Amino acid sequence: MCLIVFAWRVIPGLPLVACANRDEYYDRPATPAGPWPDAPDIIAGRDLQGGGSWMGVTKTGPHGPKFAALTNIRAPDERRTDAPTRGALVADFLKGDLDASAYLDRIAGTAQAYNGFNLVLGDREGMYWFSNRAGADPRNSKPLEPGIYGVSNSLLDAPWPKVVRTKA
């Protein structure tokens, strides 16, 4: 199961420190993190089946460097085979000109078309968490305060053992 833990504006001189583990089917083709040939400003892994990514950064841009990371929400009973690939959300944000807040505004109306996901987006203005399964969680689509956060296959900071252990 996927895991992302990140420290946002906690360590002086390092606005973002992130670690992640992507658990995926072994037979799903992907490339490791590196510059994309068609978008060399992006450094990310690439899902060769869906064309998107699960985590990446840009080196520069109108909103400074950008960060994006994605996890799937574990809900086998809700899975739809006709849903668009979630990794496109990461790729589209990193390739695009929108800042994190504007990108979340753009996808809010279509997010329910996807199977469940968590999306962490950041730029020099802020870090955001968005989930299309968050319901009334007040943190959804809002700037995150400085802190250490974890997200796996449930909502932000859900007390799954791997999230709790990694944040400790």
Secondary structure, DSSP 8 states (H G I E B T S, - for coil): --EEEEEEEEETTEEEEEEEE----TTS-EEEEEEETTEEEEEEEEETTTS--SEEEES--TTSS-EEEEEE---GGG--TTS--THHHHHHHHHSS--HHHHHHHHTTTGGGSSSEEEEEEETTEEEEEETT-TT-TTTTSB--SEEEEESSSSTT---HHHHHHH-
